[in-house]
Amino acid sequence: MKFNLVINSNIELAETPVWDDRLQKLYWTDLFSGDVHLFDPATGEDKFWKTNKIIGSAIPCEQLGKVFVMIEGGAYLLDQATGALEFLVDPENGNPKNRYNDTRIDAAGRIFTSSVAKTYGTPDYTPDQLGAFYMVDTDHKTVTTVVDGINQYNAIVWNKDNTKMLVADTYNETIVAFDYDLAKGPTSGPKVVVSFKGAQGMPDGLSMDEDDNLYVCHWSRQISVWDKNFELVENIAFPVDQVCCTGFGGKDLTDLYVATAHYGYKPQDFDNNPGAGGTFVAHTGIKGRMDHFFK
């Protein structure tokens, strides 16, 4: 699989490429600045809106002209015409020690998000600095704590028939699965279905294709692919070390977009990682699935 650099953003941590098939454009985020970007692969234009907060995700709304964002302080709707932010809910009620991480919407319109200590990834972090995994119901107000006392959860995806929700448990180097009922949400606690310890290492972003194959980003210069029975299909070599998040896009959803980072790089690290901190794309010939929009 050949990956080409399409957005040479050169930022510390690019995240959450989410395709909008109505616009034929790609949303992505700058985690630390909180900027929400909209990239047009046809023209190369990359527009952005500022939130001025650390951002977990930006997800298109069914209502054109607005984008759902999960930032410090909670969930908001970003008005693309004015840049105004409309507050929805804050599952952590203003906790200053944590930030929100990767966030996704299920097919019914529920919001799933996790919190993580702001010190995570720094020398000041200790394992007792904990967050939680939350579900916000379709009223955008009712919050349920799905799992308490976590270190870092990351991407969230559902299989094709919505009977499983899969989450990257980054800290513990695993994928966990929840039994799922679209009418109710999770019906079980997390069960480890893949462990990367001693192999690919730390998992970050996730995507799924039409056959329920799972694409896992690793900060070890690779993307691993797992079938619906959680058997390894292949390890795909990647051009840079810190592979953050994937998302299928393009006219027929066969383009795999991949956001990357250069977090904590020394000057010499850039020599072996050209394009790190940008977004790459590969034309796979494999049809993927899009993320659900905010309802």
Residue pairs with C-beta under 8 A, 6 or more apart in sequence:
1 236
1 256
1 282
1 284
2 282
2 283
3 238
3 239
3 258
3 280
3 281
3 282
4 280
4 281
4 282
5 239
5 274
5 275
5 278
5 279
5 280
6 39
6 41
6 257
6 278
6 279
6 280
6 281
7 14
7 28
7 37
7 39
7 46
7 278
7 279
8 275
8 278
9 30
9 37
9 46
9 277
9 278
9 279
10 262
10 276
10 277
10 278
11 30
11 32
11 33
11 277
11 278
12 31
12 32
12 261
12 262
12 263
12 277
13 30
13 31
13 32
13 244
13 261
13 263
13 277
14 28
14 29
14 30
14 31
14 244
14 259
14 260
14 261
14 277
14 278
14 279
15 28
15 29
15 30
15 31
15 55
15 57
15 102
15 205
15 244
15 245
15 259
16 27
16 28
16 29
16 56
16 57
16 58
16 102
16 205
16 245
16 247
16 259
17 26
17 27
17 28
17 245
17 246
17 247
17 249
17 257
17 258
17 259
17 279
18 26
18 27
18 28
18 57
18 58
18 59
18 60
18 247
18 290
18 291
19 25
19 26
19 27
19 247
19 248
19 249
19 250
19 253
19 257
19 290
19 291
20 26
20 27
20 38
20 60
21 253
21 290
22 60
22 64
23 38
24 40
24 41
24 42
24 251
25 38
25 39
25 40
25 41
26 38
26 39
26 41
26 247
26 249
26 257
26 279
27 36
27 37
27 38
27 39
27 58
27 59
27 60
27 67
28 37
28 39
28 58
28 257
28 259
28 279
29 35
29 36
29 37
29 55
29 57
29 58
30 37
30 48
30 55
31 54
31 55
32 54
33 50
33 52
34 50
34 51
34 52
34 53
34 54
34 55
34 71
34 72
35 48
35 49
35 50
35 51
35 55
36 48
36 49
36 50
36 51
36 55
36 58
36 67
36 69
36 78
37 46
37 47
37 48
38 46
38 47
38 48
39 45
39 46
39 279
40 46
41 249
41 250
41 255
41 281
49 67
49 78
49 80
49 83
50 83
51 69
51 71
51 76
51 78
51 85
53 71
53 72
53 73
54 71
54 72
54 99
54 100
54 118
55 69
55 70
55 71
56 69
56 70
56 71
56 99
56 100
56 101
56 102
56 103
56 113
57 68
57 69
57 70
57 102
57 103
57 104
57 113
58 67
58 68
58 69
58 78
59 67
59 68
59 69
59 103
59 104
59 105
59 291
59 292
59 293
59 294
60 67
60 68
60 293
60 294
61 67
61 68
61 77
61 293
61 294
61 295
62 293
62 294
62 295
65 79
65 80
65 81
66 77
66 78
66 79
66 80
66 294
67 77
67 78
67 80
67 294
68 75
68 76
68 77
68 78
68 105
68 111
68 294
69 75
69 76
69 77
69 78
69 85
70 76
70 100
70 103
70 111
70 113
71 100
72 99
72 100
73 87
73 90
73 94
74 87
74 88
74 89
74 90
74 91
74 92
74 100
75 87
75 88
75 89
75 90
75 103
75 111
75 113
75 136
75 140
76 85
76 86
76 87
76 88
77 85
77 86
77 88
77 294
78 84
78 85
79 85
79 86
88 136
88 140
88 141
89 136
89 140
89 141
89 143
91 113
91 115
91 132
91 134
91 136
91 143
91 145
92 98
92 100
92 115
92 132
95 115
97 117
97 118
97 129
98 115
98 116
98 117
98 118
98 131
99 115
99 116
99 117
99 118
100 113
100 114
100 115
100 116
101 113
101 114
101 115
101 116
101 131
101 152
101 153
101 154
102 113
102 114
102 153
102 154
102 155
102 156
102 205
102 245
103 111
103 112
103 113
103 114
103 156
104 111
104 112
104 155
104 156
104 157
104 291
104 292
105 111
105 112
105 291
105 292
105 293
105 294
105 295
106 112
106 158
106 162
106 165
106 182
106 185
106 292
107 158
107 162
107 182
107 292
108 138
108 182
108 183
108 295
109 138
109 292
109 294
109 295
110 135
110 136
110 137
110 138
110 185
111 134
111 135
111 136
111 140
111 294
112 133
112 134
112 135
112 136
112 146
112 156
112 165
113 133
113 134
113 136
114 131
114 132
114 133
114 134
114 150
114 152
114 153
114 154
115 131
115 132
115 134
116 131
116 150
116 151
116 152
116 153
117 125
117 129
117 130
117 131
119 125
119 129
120 129
120 151
120 152
121 263
121 264
127 151
127 171
129 151
130 148
130 149
130 150
130 151
131 150
131 151
131 152
131 153
132 145
132 146
132 147
132 148
132 149
132 150
133 145
133 146
133 147
133 148
133 150
133 153
133 167
134 143
134 144
134 145
134 146
135 143
135 144
135 146
135 185
135 186
136 142
136 143
136 144
137 143
137 144
137 185
138 295
144 185
146 178
146 185
146 186
147 153
147 189
147 190
150 169
150 171
151 170
151 171
151 172
152 169
152 170
152 171
153 167
153 168
153 169
153 170
154 167
154 168
154 169
154 170
154 203
154 204
154 205
154 206
155 167
155 168
155 204
155 205
155 206
155 207
155 217
155 245
156 165
156 166
156 167
156 206
157 165
157 166
157 206
157 207
157 208
157 214
158 164
158 165
158 166
158 180
158 208
159 166
159 208
159 212
159 228
160 208
160 210
160 212
160 289
162 180
162 181
162 182
163 179
163 180
163 181
164 177
164 178
164 179
164 180
165 177
165 178
165 180
165 186
166 175
166 176
166 177
166 178
166 193
166 206
166 214
167 175
167 176
167 177
167 178
167 190
168 175
168 203
168 204
168 205
168 206
168 216
169 175
169 176
169 190
169 192
169 203
170 202
170 203
170 204
173 195
173 196
173 197
173 201
173 202
173 203
174 192
174 193
174 194
174 195
174 196
174 197
174 203
175 192
175 193
175 194
175 203
175 206
175 214
175 216
175 226
175 230
176 190
176 191
176 192
176 193
177 190
177 191
177 193
178 186
178 187
178 188
178 189
178 190
178 191
179 186
179 187
179 188
180 186
180 187
181 187
193 230
194 216
194 226
194 230
196 202
196 203
196 216
196 218
196 224
200 216
200 218
200 220
200 222
200 224
200 235
201 218
201 219
201 220
202 218
202 219
202 220
203 216
203 217
203 218
204 216
204 217
204 218
204 219
204 243
204 244
204 245
205 216
205 217
205 243
205 244
205 245
205 246
205 247
205 259
206 214
206 215
206 216
206 217
206 246
207 214
207 215
207 246
207 247
207 248
207 256
207 288
207 289
208 214
208 215
208 288
208 289
209 215
209 248
209 286
209 287
209 288
209 289
210 286
210 287
210 288
210 289
211 227
211 228
212 227
212 228
213 225
213 226
213 227
213 228
213 233
213 286
214 225
214 226
214 227
214 228
214 230
215 223
215 224
215 225
215 246
215 256
216 223
216 224
216 225
216 226
217 223
217 243
217 244
217 245
217 246
217 258
218 224
218 243
219 241
219 242
219 243
219 261
220 241
220 243
221 237
221 238
221 239
221 240
221 241
221 243
222 235
222 236
222 237
222 238
222 243
223 235
223 236
223 238
223 243
223 246
223 258
224 232
224 234
224 235
224 236
225 232
225 233
225 234
225 235
225 236
226 232
226 233
227 233
238 258
238 280
239 273
239 274
239 275
239 280
240 260
240 262
240 273
240 274
240 275
240 276
241 269
241 272
241 273
241 276
242 260
242 261
242 262
242 263
242 273
242 276
243 258
243 260
244 258
244 259
244 260
244 261
245 258
245 259
246 256
246 257
246 258
246 259
247 256
247 257
247 288
247 290
247 291
248 254
248 255
248 256
248 257
248 287
248 288
248 289
248 290
249 255
249 257
249 288
249 290
250 283
252 287
253 287
253 288
253 289
253 290
254 283
254 284
254 285
254 286
254 287
254 288
255 281
255 282
255 283
255 284
256 281
256 282
256 284
256 286
256 288
257 279
257 280
257 281
258 279
258 280
258 281
258 282
259 279
260 275
260 276
260 277
260 278
260 279
260 280
261 276
261 277
262 269
262 270
262 273
262 276
262 277
265 273
265 276
269 276
270 276
